[in-house]
Amino acid sequence: MPADNPSEALAHLAGERVDHRFKGLPPDADGLTVGELAAQRRNLFTDGFATPVLALSAERLEHNLALMETYAARHGLAFAPHGKTTMAPQLFQQQIERGAWGITLAVPHQVRVGRAFGVRRVFLANELVDPAALRWISRELDADPDFRFICYVDSVRGVELMDAALEGAGRPLDVVVELGAGEGARTGVRTEAECAAVADAVAGTRTLRLVGVAGYEGEVPRADPERVHAWLRRLVALAVDFDKAGRFEGLDEIVVSAGGSAWFDAVADVFDQIPELSSPVLKLLRSGAYVSHDDGHYRRLTPFNRVPEEGALEPAFRLWAQVVSRPTAEQAFVNAGKRDAAHDLDLPFAQVIRRDGTERPATGVEVTGLSDQHAWLRTTGEADLEVGDWVGMGLSHPCTSFDKWQLIPLVEADGTVVDYIRTFF
């Protein structure tokens, strides 16, 4: 069951005690509650925070939340942002308060986190065949009439396993047929004929209800605008064909869902062309990385590069580390490494240097590698870098930035820490 009052569940986070579990926080804060520490409004740079420490910009977070809320509304899209990016119930709540239909998640543990903090609509962008998880979700559905749960199916075998696990369930579990993005792509049914076979298998159960179609255009092989638009048109055509065949008879709404963080403009374009079906269509967008955006992968791929008139996301993370060694004029080391920084897509980007309260660009400084607890810096003659300096680094890939930090300071532009974002990975 979810928390009866999401605000009360979130308030419990503020009552958690600060201790050794949380990296980067001031050692003299041990024993304070998170709420008490936030109320002190300490400064990230002068009030005892220890490097490495990851900071989330309060102003840029607010900007990004507002921008995607506006974008979805402008294009007539329901929005279920992907919560696996942050796994931060405080951010889930902010997204829902800004009009999100619900939260997208990927695995059963994440659903349990969402439910513990009052999330009442969950889109599981994955197949689900684990019997224990299915039975737990069934109990949640039976106990809470307001709980809406939807997940993928992509095989007759998967349908059979789900049906067996859910035998005796009360409410049927809603499913969407996942259309694969192409040969060599990730999950999903490869052909329309196989999609029909999966839909037939669902119709043959009492425990499942087919409510739509979905997929992930980010897996389209050799993705470009033409290929992505073509696949999205296939997804819409599948929904139309299913509707003509009477597969959605009796539904209050038909779900058509896609949309990661690299092609949501294409989703908006194609979903705008969905014809009238037998029931209203819930056009569900699932982008998640927008919350913090980044300084690498998504800076390059964001659809706002293609539609700049609609706005721009702002990178909201900065990882602060300290120079601990300067063995040569061409080399330096800071005390943040693979345990602290996303590194699966790009290395961190040296952006600024702080010394004696003054911040300046990290001219002539480049991150060239990461060890477990060190970043390797290459320095040129332009670099003014000394042992003890703080180096602020931009990161690439939000999904592997949030997961390395359990409690992240939310920091205003002047360094004031106004809150702490708790993650649950």
Secondary structure as UniProt FT lines:
FT   HELIX           6..14
FT   TURN            20..21
FT   TURN            23..24
FT   HELIX           27..29
FT   TURN            30..31
FT   HELIX           34..39
FT   TURN            40..41
FT   TURN            44..46
FT   STRAND          53..57
FT   HELIX           58..74
FT   TURN            75..76
FT   STRAND          78..79
FT   HELIX           83..85
FT   HELIX           89..97
FT   TURN            98..99
FT   STRAND          103..105
FT   HELIX           108..116
FT   TURN            117..118
FT   STRAND          121..127
FT   HELIX           131..143
FT   TURN            145..146
FT   STRAND          148..153
FT   HELIX           156..165
FT   TURN            166..168
FT   STRAND          173..179
FT   TURN            183..184
FT   HELIX           192..203
FT   STRAND          208..214
FT   HELIX           217..219
FT   TURN            221..222
FT   HELIX           225..244
FT   TURN            245..250
FT   STRAND          254..258
FT   HELIX           264..271
FT   TURN            272..273
FT   STRAND          281..285
FT   HELIX           289..291
FT   HELIX           297..301
FT   HELIX           303..305
FT   HELIX           308..310
FT   STRAND          317..328
FT   TURN            329..330
FT   STRAND          331..334
FT   TURN            338..340
FT   STRAND          349..355
FT   TURN            356..357
FT   STRAND          358..361
FT   TURN            363..364
FT   STRAND          365..370
FT   STRAND          375..379
FT   TURN            381..382
FT   TURN            387..388
FT   STRAND          390..394
FT   HELIX           399..402
FT   TURN            403..404
FT   STRAND          407..411
FT   TURN            413..414
FT   STRAND          416..422
//
